[in-house]
Every structure is written in C-alpha cells, then in structure tokens.
Amino acid sequence: MPEDPNRPKPNALVSAARYSEIGFIIPAAVFLGYALGRLADYWLHTHWLYLAGVIFGAVVGFVQMIRMAAALSRDKPNS
C-alpha cells in the first residue's frame, strides 16, 4: 500500500505517549476489576467476586494491549 504524502509525520513525543500507554493498560484494568469485584462482594455479601474481577480485568487488559499494539504496528510506516 503506497504511503500518503499528505499524511503528517508523527511527533516523537506523541509516539512515546502511545507506546507508554500500553504499559498502563494491564495494571489499570486489573485494579479496576479488583475494585469492582470488591464492591460487588460488599453489595452481595460474598468473598470471591474480587478474584473474578481480577481475572476478568487481566484478560480485558491483555486483549486491549494486543489491540493497541496491532494498531500501532499498522500505523507505523514501512521505511
């Protein structure tokens, strides 16, 4: 696929921010899953939903990380 000559070149700072975002996706998803699981445990008077939240958060985090990495590699020009 030919490269579009009118497309602006990405700024190095913007590229660094996009790549560093990948490192924050998994911990944020796991923490959010834990927090929502603890909240559900409190409301439903259980003691195991936080584990399900952590596992779900980890899976969602990895899926999102793979999607972001694929999008970044697709956007990278072949030079």
Backbone as a ProteinNet text record, in pm:
[ID]
protein_1_A
[PRIMARY]
MPEDPNRPKPNALVSAARYSEIGFIIPAAVFLGYALGRLADYWLHTHWLYLAGVIFGAVVGFVQMIRMAAALSRDKPNS
[TERTIARY]
85.2	0	90.2	70.8	155.2	126.5	234	220.9	163.5	73.1	10.4	110.1	147.9	245.9	189.2	57.1	-5	-20.2	6.2	-8.9	107.9	77.6	185.9	264.5	392.2	478.2	445.3	440.9	407.9	519.8	480.2	572.9	632.8	760.8	826.1	761.9	719.4	655.9	519.7	447.1	317.3	336.9	437.1	465.9	505.6	588.6	629.5	509.5	419.1	299.3	210.7	198.8	114.8	175.3	307.9	371.8	370.4	385.1	383.6	242.8	142.8	4.8	-17.5	53.9	40.6	80.1	183.3	228.1	132.1	42.4	-53.2	-186.8	-209.6	-339.5	-365.5	-271	-294.2	-310.2	-219.1	-240.8	-371.1	-406.7	-530.8	-652.4	-651	-763.7	-774.5	-660.1	-662.2	-712.7	-663.8	-710.5	-860.3	-907.5	-1049.9	-1133.1	-1086.5	-1156.4	-1160	-1046.8	-1041.1	-1138.5	-1136.6	-1222.5	-1370.2	-1406.5	-1546.7	-1585.4	-1491.5	-1518.3	-1537.4	-1453.7	-1470.2	-1603.7	-1640.8	-1769.2	-1884.4	-1875	-1978.7	-1979.9	-1861.3	-1855.3	-1926.5	-1905.5	-1969.4	-2121.4	-2167.3	-2311.8	-2380.9	-2314	-2376.2	-2337.6	-2254.3	-2211.1	-2143	-2050.2	-1970.3	-1823.9	-1738.1	-1595.9	-1508.7	-1563	-1484.9	-1494.9	-1584.6	-1603.7	-1485.1	-1405.9	-1289.2	-1190	-1180.8	-1093.3	-1142.3	-1272.5	-1328.9	-1303.3	-1311.8	-1284.7	-1140.2	-1047.3	-904.8	-876.1	-930.4	-908.5	-970.8	-1092.4	-1158.1	-1080.1	-1032.7	-954.8	-825.8	-758.9	-635	-660.4	-766.1	-799.5	-832.2	-914	-950.5	-827.3	-739.4	-617.1	-527.9	-508.9	-426.4	-488.4	-618.6	-685.2	-669	-687.4	-672.8	-528.1	-432.8	-292.1	-258.6	-309.6	-285.5	-349.8	-470.4	-536.8	-459.5	-407.6	-331	-198.9	-131.6	-5.3	-27.1	-135.5	-165.4	-194.8	-267	-297.9	-170.5	-80.1	44.4	132.9	137.6	221.7	160.4	28.9	-37.8	-13.5	-7.1	13.3	158.3	251.5	393.6	429.3	494	529.8	644.3	640.6	746.5	859.2	965.9	1076.3	1200.5
-116.9	0	123.8	215.3	334.7	429.1	494.9	587.9	720	778.3	905.8	1018.7	1095.5	1203.7	1320.8	1333.3	1443.3	1412.3	1288.4	1249	1305	1374.9	1432.8	1324	1348.7	1255.5	1262.8	1147.6	1151.3	1214.9	1290.5	1353.9	1246.1	1258.7	1159.2	1152.8	1265.8	1268.1	1198.5	1217.2	1151	999.8	959	816.1	755.5	824.9	774.6	763.5	858.1	853.5	735.2	708.4	596.2	462.9	449.9	325.6	309.2	417	405.4	375.2	410.5	379.9	229.1	154.4	8.8	-45.7	12.4	-34.4	-6.1	87.2	121.4	49.3	-11.4	-74	-190.8	-282.4	-403.4	-371.4	-294.7	-265.6	-189.4	-98.6	-23.5	-115.2	-206.3	-297.8	-393.8	-442.7	-534	-460.9	-339.4	-263.5	-234.2	-196.7	-168.3	-294.8	-408.3	-534.6	-569.9	-547.4	-573.6	-483	-353.4	-258.4	-290.1	-321.5	-355.1	-488	-582.2	-709.5	-692.3	-607.2	-581.3	-512.6	-421.4	-353.5	-453.7	-542.6	-645.4	-739.2	-772.3	-853.6	-785.5	-656.7	-581.7	-581.5	-555.9	-548	-683.7	-788.9	-921	-1010.1	-957.8	-1031.8	-1163.6	-1154.7	-1270.4	-1239.9	-1336.6	-1317.8	-1367.2	-1385.3	-1439.3	-1358.7	-1265.2	-1192.6	-1103.7	-1062.8	-981.6	-1061.9	-1193.7	-1277.4	-1283.7	-1296.6	-1296.7	-1162.4	-1054.1	-921.7	-905.1	-958.3	-951	-1030.1	-1149.9	-1232.9	-1167.1	-1117.4	-1050.4	-925.5	-848.6	-729.7	-762.9	-871.2	-911.8	-953.5	-1028.3	-1070.9	-950.1	-860.9	-741	-654.4	-643.6	-565.5	-622.1	-754.8	-816.5	-802.3	-818.7	-803	-660	-563.1	-423.5	-391.8	-449.7	-428	-483.9	-601	-660.4	-576.6	-526.8	-441.9	-313	-252.1	-128.7	-154.1	-263.9	-296.2	-323.5	-390.7	-416.4	-286.7	-196.3	-67.8	15.3	10.7	86.5	29.4	-102.5	-160.8	-138	-127.2	-99.7	45.2	137.4	279	312.6	224.9	254.2	243.7	346.2	339.1	240.1	171.6	76.6	151.7	178.8	252.1	168.6
0	0	0	-96.3	-102.2	14.2	58.7	169.8	119.8	198.9	163.9	188.7	84.3	104.5	184.5	191.5	266.2	414.9	451.7	591.5	672.9	784.3	864	935.9	955.6	1027.5	1176.5	1245.5	1387.7	1469.4	1568.7	1660.1	1750.9	1785.7	1870.4	2008.4	2060.6	2191.9	2188.7	2080.7	2066	2054.2	1979.9	1966	2100.3	2176.5	2307.5	2401	2394.5	2479.3	2441.8	2313.1	2269.3	2313.1	2303.3	2345.7	2497.4	2571.3	2717.4	2768.7	2692	2731.7	2739.8	2658.6	2660.9	2797.3	2858.7	2988.8	3102.5	3084.1	3189.4	3173.5	3059.5	3032.6	3127.3	3138.5	3218.6	3367.3	3429.8	3572.3	3598.9	3510.7	3530.3	3519.2	3422.7	3405.6	3523.7	3571.5	3686.5	3811.5	3834.3	3950.6	3942.1	3823.9	3808.1	3831.4	3779.7	3803.4	3950.6	4020.3	4164.8	4240.5	4206.6	4276.9	4254	4131.5	4104.1	4168.8	4172.8	4239.7	4389	4451.6	4595.1	4622.9	4535.2	4550.4	4538.3	4441.3	4425.9	4546.8	4600	4722.2	4838.2	4852.1	4960	4944.4	4821	4797.9	4808.4	4760.5	4756.2	4873.5	4965.4	5084.4	5046.8	4951.5	4910.6	4939.3	4912.9	4939.2	4824.6	4706.4	4596.3	4467.2	4459	4333.9	4297.7	4396.5	4364.4	4279.8	4304	4221.7	4077.3	4060.9	3925.6	3858.7	3934.6	3880	3838.3	3918.1	3883.7	3757	3747.4	3628.2	3505.8	3519.3	3408.4	3366.7	3463.7	3433.2	3361.4	3402.7	3336.9	3192.5	3170.5	3033.8	2946.2	2997.5	2921.5	2894.8	2993.7	2976.1	2867.6	2867.4	2764.6	2626	2617.1	2486.9	2436.2	2522.4	2481.7	2444.8	2517.9	2485.8	2347.8	2316.5	2185.1	2076.1	2099.8	2000.7	1976.8	2084.5	2069.7	1998.3	2031.4	1965.5	1816.7	1783.2	1642.5	1568.3	1632.1	1568.7	1551.9	1649.4	1638.5	1529.5	1516.4	1411.1	1273.1	1266.3	1139.8	1096.6	1193.6	1164	1134.4	1173.1	1156	1007.5	950.9	809.8	789	677.4	642.5	574.4	648.4	588.2	577.2
[MASK]
+++++++++++++++++++++++++++++++++++++++++++++++++++++++++++++++++++++++++++++++

